[in-house]
Amino acid sequence: MTEVVATNQTILVVGGGISGMTAAIEAAECGKQVLLVEKSPTLGGRTALLYRYFPKLCHPTCGLEINLRRIKSNRNIRVLTLAEVSAIAGSRGDYSATVNIAPRYVNENCTACGACAEAVAAEVPNPYNYGMNKMKAAYLPHAMAYPQRYVLDASLIGTPEADKAKASCKYGAIDLEMREETIQVKAGAVVWATGWQPYDAAKIQPYGYDRFANVITSLEFERLADPHGPTGGKILRPSDGKQAKNIAFIQCAGSRDENHLRHCSRICCMASLKQTQYVKEAWGAEAKSTVYYIDIRAIDRFEDFYQKVRKDPTVSFLKSKVAKVTQDKSGDVILHGVDTEGYHRYANAHDLAVLAIGMQPSVAGVDIPAEIVADSSGFIESSAAESGFFGAGCATNALDVNRAVQSSTAAALRAIQVINKVARAEA
């Protein structure tokens, strides 16, 4: 059984992405006890799946490595992975949370040697590459995964492959008898940092995401460009492996649309501008990126980056809301619409179309206390004055990494204030 010590002076942080990690670190380094709960096998969230940040185009491994080092060295932080909060009850200073912990089938003896992965042949879709390739059913999520422990996919259990994995481990780390646990934990304050989910691109039927292999999302393109992605960093189109040099970036795919997501997802413009630079790096002068946009929202300091991309000869901008996407016999995608600056109809062929998919909050499946107010899009907007429940990062709005970190620091400070009041009341 998982032993967790938590009291009404513990801060519960739900979600182990960049926002949850930030909130946990800030609170713990102020001397508070923190329980950090993450539903996946590793910390890092969607930030760990990025190839690069904008606007500096630096790799996220740097920031993640620093945060992981701070977590590892701080005894005030207890981390539970493969764990989901299914319910929260109570009030400020006295919350009780139900946490369901899925089995990893690998215990703390694991040295991440990889023998179990070598021993099994079974493969499963790779969620870290959005299912674009497969991975061994015994796997380390990625090179920077924390905890640095392998995972056995549940599909292995009860098969000869599981026995092979166990036999291969000379450290006794494979435990096929692990079962799901449900525990109750106490907390004086809760930071809700569950991040965001991409809008289902298949719902935007005119764009053909579910019908045309060469229409992909911006998240999938991010993994294509990454050397650790499904193609080893080569920008190839899914249908035939052809080099994708002429790429369309379709903005507001699902965002700012009464039929889908009403809100602006804020990061999409900058993400697409960043990705045009991936194309340029891959193909040089042969690269051709076309950004189909309603308007470009380069907020604050991002204006300089926008202007830099605007001057790039490999990038062009077409002001238009794409009406529909079709595909010809060669596999090229054809974008149809009207240029709203010249009012000319177009039917432009591209090797690949990338949908700048909208963001929506990850709040499903949990009974959030009634004291929490959400906006029309489901983002946590506020809480009652006497609440100890605080939203952080993309649980509160569509935010880039920088603003998500700022939001999480603020949430941690509010949670600390609650815990301080609890401590004084009990003194």
C-alpha positions in Angstrom: 0.0 0.0 0.0 1.1 3.6 -0.7 1.8 5.4 2.6 1.0 9.1 2.4 1.2 11.4 5.3 -1.0 14.5 4.8 -2.7 16.8 7.3 -4.8 19.9 7.2 -1.5 21.8 6.9 -0.6 20.1 3.7 -1.1 21.7 0.3 -2.5 19.4 -2.3 -1.4 20.2 -5.8 -3.4 18.4 -8.5 -1.5 18.1 -11.8 2.2 17.6 -12.4 2.8 19.7 -15.5 4.8 22.9 -15.5 2.1 24.7 -13.5 1.7 22.0 -10.8 5.5 21.6 -10.5 5.9 25.4 -10.1 3.2 25.6 -7.4 4.6 22.6 -5.5 8.2 24.0 -5.6 7.2 27.5 -4.5 5.1 26.2 -1.6 7.7 23.6 -0.5 10.6 26.1 -0.6 8.6 28.3 1.8 8.6 25.4 4.2 5.1 23.9 3.5 4.3 20.3 3.1 3.1 19.5 -0.4 1.5 16.4 -2.0 1.8 16.6 -5.8 -0.5 14.3 -7.7 -0.1 13.5 -11.4 -2.3 11.1 -13.5 0.4 10.1 -16.0 3.6 8.1 -15.1 5.8 11.1 -15.1 5.9 14.8 -14.3 6.2 17.5 -17.0 2.8 17.5 -18.6 2.5 18.9 -22.1 5.6 21.1 -21.7 7.7 17.9 -21.7 6.3 17.1 -25.2 7.4 20.4 -26.7 10.3 20.5 -29.1 11.0 24.2 -28.4 9.6 27.2 -26.6 8.8 30.5 -28.3 10.1 33.1 -28.8 13.7 32.1 -28.1 13.3 28.6 -29.6 15.2 27.1 -26.7 14.5 23.5 -25.6 12.2 22.9 -22.6 14.5 20.3 -21.2 16.5 23.2 -19.5 13.6 24.5 -17.5 12.3 21.1 -16.7 15.6 19.9 -15.5 15.9 22.8 -13.1 12.4 22.2 -11.7 13.0 18.4 -11.4 16.2 19.0 -9.5 14.4 21.3 -7.1 11.7 18.7 -6.5 14.2 15.9 -6.0 16.1 17.9 -3.4 13.1 19.1 -1.4 11.9 16.8 1.3 8.7 18.8 1.7 7.3 17.5 -1.6 5.8 14.0 -1.9 5.0 13.0 -5.5 2.3 10.5 -6.6 2.2 9.5 -10.2 -0.4 7.4 -12.1 -2.7 9.0 -9.5 -6.0 10.9 -10.1 -8.1 12.9 -7.7 -11.7 11.6 -8.2 -13.4 13.7 -5.5 -12.7 16.6 -3.1 -14.9 17.5 -0.2 -14.6 19.9 2.7 -13.8 23.5 3.1 -10.9 25.9 3.6 -8.4 24.4 6.0 -10.1 21.0 6.0 -10.3 19.2 2.7 -10.5 15.5 2.1 -9.5 14.2 -1.4 -10.1 10.7 -2.8 -7.1 9.6 -4.9 -7.0 6.6 -7.2 -3.6 5.2 -7.9 -3.1 2.9 -10.9 -0.5 0.2 -10.8 2.9 0.8 -12.5 3.9 -2.9 -12.1 7.4 -1.6 -11.4 8.6 -0.8 -7.9 11.3 1.5 -6.6 14.0 -1.0 -7.2 14.0 0.0 -10.9 17.3 1.4 -12.2 15.9 2.3 -15.6 18.3 -0.2 -17.2 15.8 -1.1 -19.9 16.1 -4.9 -19.7 12.3 -5.3 -19.4 11.8 -3.4 -22.7 14.4 -5.5 -24.4 12.7 -8.7 -23.2 9.2 -7.9 -24.5 8.0 -7.7 -28.1 4.5 -6.3 -27.6 3.9 -2.8 -28.6 1.3 -0.2 -27.8 0.5 3.3 -29.3 2.9 5.9 -28.0 0.8 8.6 -26.1 3.8 10.9 -25.9 3.9 11.1 -29.7 0.0 11.3 -29.8 -0.2 7.8 -31.1 1.8 8.5 -34.3 4.1 5.6 -33.6 4.3 2.7 -31.3 6.5 1.9 -28.3 7.3 -1.2 -26.3 4.7 -2.1 -23.8 7.4 -1.9 -21.1 8.7 1.6 -21.4 10.3 4.7 -19.9 8.0 7.6 -20.9 10.9 9.8 -22.1 14.6 10.4 -21.3 13.8 13.0 -18.6 10.9 11.1 -17.0 10.5 11.5 -13.2 10.3 9.2 -11.5 13.0 7.5 -13.5 11.2 4.2 -13.5 9.8 2.0 -16.3 6.1 1.2 -16.6 4.4 -2.0 -17.8 1.3 -1.3 -19.9 -1.7 -3.0 -18.4 -2.2 -5.0 -21.6 0.9 -7.1 -20.7 -0.5 -8.3 -17.4 -1.5 -12.0 -17.5 0.4 -12.7 -20.7 3.8 -14.5 -21.2 5.3 -11.2 -22.2 4.8 -10.0 -18.6 6.6 -13.1 -17.3 9.5 -12.3 -19.7 9.7 -8.8 -18.4 9.8 -10.1 -14.8 12.4 -12.7 -15.6 14.7 -10.1 -17.3 14.9 -7.8 -14.3 17.8 -8.7 -12.0 16.8 -6.1 -9.4 13.4 -7.5 -8.6 11.7 -4.3 -9.8 8.8 -6.0 -11.7 5.8 -6.5 -9.5 3.0 -8.1 -11.4 0.8 -8.3 -8.3 0.3 -4.5 -8.0 -3.3 -3.4 -7.9 -5.1 -0.2 -8.1 -5.3 1.7 -4.8 -7.8 4.2 -3.4 -6.6 6.5 -0.6 -8.0 9.4 1.3 -5.7 12.4 1.9 -6.2 15.5 4.0 -5.2 19.0 2.9 -5.7 22.6 4.1 -5.5 24.1 0.7 -5.8 22.8 -2.9 -4.0 24.1 -6.0 -5.8 22.8 -9.1 -3.2 22.7 -11.9 -4.7 20.1 -14.3 -3.6 21.9 -17.5 -5.4 21.7 -20.8 -6.6 19.3 -23.4 -6.5 19.9 -27.2 -9.9 20.3 -28.8 -11.0 17.3 -30.8 -9.9 18.2 -34.3 -12.3 15.6 -35.8 -15.2 17.8 -34.7 -14.1 20.4 -37.3 -15.4 18.4 -40.2 -14.6 20.9 -43.0 -10.9 20.5 -42.3 -11.0 16.7 -42.7 -8.7 15.7 -39.8 -10.4 12.4 -39.5 -10.5 11.8 -43.3 -7.2 13.0 -44.7 -3.9 11.6 -43.3 -2.0 14.8 -44.3 -4.1 17.0 -42.0 -2.6 17.0 -38.5 -2.7 19.1 -35.4 -0.1 21.5 -34.2 0.7 19.2 -31.3 1.4 16.3 -33.7 3.6 18.6 -35.8 5.5 19.6 -32.7 6.4 15.9 -32.2 7.3 15.4 -35.9 9.9 18.1 -35.6 11.4 16.7 -32.4 14.4 14.4 -32.9 12.9 12.2 -30.2 9.6 12.1 -32.1 8.1 9.4 -34.4 10.2 10.3 -37.4 13.4 11.2 -35.7 12.8 14.9 -36.3 12.2 14.6 -40.1 9.2 16.5 -41.3 7.5 13.8 -43.3 3.8 13.6 -44.2 1.9 10.6 -42.7 0.3 9.3 -45.8 3.4 8.3 -47.8 6.5 9.5 -45.9 7.1 12.2 -48.5 9.2 15.2 -47.4 6.8 17.9 -46.4 8.3 21.2 -47.5 5.2 23.2 -48.5 3.1 23.4 -45.3 -0.1 25.2 -44.5 -0.7 26.4 -40.9 -4.5 27.0 -40.3 -5.1 29.3 -37.3 -8.1 29.3 -34.9 -8.8 25.6 -35.5 -11.7 25.3 -33.1 -11.1 28.5 -31.3 -13.1 31.8 -31.5 -15.9 29.8 -33.0 -19.5 29.6 -31.6 -19.7 26.0 -33.0 -16.7 24.9 -31.1 -14.6 26.9 -28.5 -15.8 30.5 -28.0 -12.6 31.7 -26.4 -9.2 32.6 -28.0 -6.7 30.0 -27.1 -3.9 32.6 -27.1 -0.9 30.4 -27.7 -1.9 29.2 -31.2 -0.5 32.2 -33.3 2.9 32.1 -31.6 3.0 28.3 -31.8 2.5 28.4 -35.5 5.0 31.1 -36.0 7.5 29.0 -34.1 6.7 25.9 -36.2 7.4 27.8 -39.4 10.9 28.1 -38.2 11.1 24.3 -37.8 10.2 24.0 -41.5 12.9 26.5 -42.4 15.5 24.7 -40.3 14.6 21.4 -41.9 14.5 22.5 -45.6 16.3 25.8 -45.8 15.5 27.9 -48.9 13.2 25.0 -50.2 10.9 25.6 -47.2 7.5 27.2 -47.8 5.2 27.9 -44.9 1.8 29.6 -45.4 -0.1 30.9 -42.3 -3.8 31.2 -42.9 -5.1 33.6 -40.2 -7.9 35.7 -38.9 -5.6 38.1 -37.1 -2.2 37.5 -35.4 -2.2 37.9 -31.6 1.4 38.5 -30.7 0.9 39.8 -27.2 3.5 42.1 -25.5 7.0 40.9 -25.9 6.1 38.5 -28.7 5.6 41.3 -31.2 9.3 41.3 -32.0 9.2 37.5 -32.8 6.2 38.0 -35.0 7.9 40.8 -37.0 11.0 38.6 -37.4 9.0 35.7 -38.8 7.0 38.2 -41.0 10.3 39.1 -42.7 11.3 35.5 -43.3 11.2 34.8 -47.1 10.1 31.2 -46.5 7.0 32.3 -44.7 3.9 34.0 -46.2 0.7 35.1 -44.6 -2.8 34.8 -46.0 -5.6 36.6 -44.1 -8.5 34.2 -44.4 -10.7 31.8 -42.4 -10.2 28.6 -44.4 -13.6 27.3 -45.6 -12.7 23.7 -46.2 -9.9 21.3 -46.9 -9.9 18.5 -49.6 -7.2 16.1 -50.8 -6.2 15.2 -54.3 -5.0 11.9 -55.7 -1.3 12.6 -54.9 -2.1 13.1 -51.3 -1.7 16.9 -51.4 -4.2 18.8 -49.3 -6.1 21.6 -51.0 -7.2 24.6 -48.9 -10.3 26.5 -50.1 -11.4 29.9 -49.1 -11.4 33.6 -49.8 -8.5 36.0 -49.2 -10.2 38.7 -47.1 -7.7 41.4 -48.0 -8.1 41.0 -51.8 -11.4 39.0 -51.8 -9.9 36.5 -54.2 -11.0 32.9 -54.1 -8.2 30.4 -53.7 -7.6 26.6 -53.9 -4.1 26.2 -52.7 -2.2 22.9 -52.7 0.2 21.9 -49.8 2.1 18.9 -48.8 0.7 19.1 -45.3 -1.9 21.1 -43.4 -1.3 21.8 -39.6 -4.3 22.8 -37.5 -3.5 25.2 -34.7 -5.9 23.4 -32.4 -7.7 25.1 -29.5 -7.1 24.7 -25.8 -9.8 23.6 -23.3 -9.4 23.0 -19.6 -8.9 19.5 -18.1 -11.5 19.5 -15.4 -13.7 16.5 -16.4 -14.4 13.6 -14.0 -14.0 15.4 -10.7 -16.6 16.9 -8.4 -15.1 20.3 -7.7 -16.3 22.1 -4.6 -19.3 24.4 -5.1 -17.2 27.3 -3.9 -15.4 27.3 -7.3 -16.7 29.5 -10.1 -15.9 28.5 -13.7 -16.4 30.6 -16.8 -18.4 29.6 -19.9 -15.5 27.7 -21.3 -14.9 25.7 -18.1 -11.8 27.5 -16.9 -11.6 28.2 -13.1 -12.4 31.9 -12.8 -12.5 32.5 -9.1 -13.3 31.0 -5.8 -15.2 32.3 -2.7 -13.4 34.7 -0.4 -13.0 32.1 2.3 -12.0 29.3 -0.1 -8.8 27.3 0.1 -9.2 26.0 -3.5 -7.2 27.8 -6.2 -6.8 27.4 -9.9 -3.3 27.6 -11.5 -1.9 27.7 -15.0 -4.1 26.5 -17.9 -6.8 25.3 -15.5 -7.6 29.1 -15.3 -7.1 30.3 -18.8 -5.4 29.5 -22.1 -1.8 30.5 -21.3 1.7 30.1 -22.6 4.4 28.5 -20.4 5.6 31.9 -19.0 2.2 33.1 -17.9 1.3 29.6 -16.6 4.3 29.7 -14.3 3.3 33.2 -13.1 -0.2 32.0 -12.4 1.0 29.0 -10.5 3.3 31.1 -8.3 0.3 33.3 -7.4 -1.8 30.2 -6.6 1.0 28.8 -4.4 1.2 32.1 -2.4 -2.6 32.1 -1.8 -2.4 28.4 -0.6 0.5 29.3 1.7 -1.6 32.1 3.3 -4.4 29.5 4.0 -2.0 27.1 5.6 -0.5 29.8 7.7 -3.9 30.7 9.0 -4.6 27.0 9.8 -1.4 26.7 11.7 -2.1 29.9 13.7 -5.6 28.6 14.6 -4.2 25.3 15.8 -1.3 26.8 17.8 
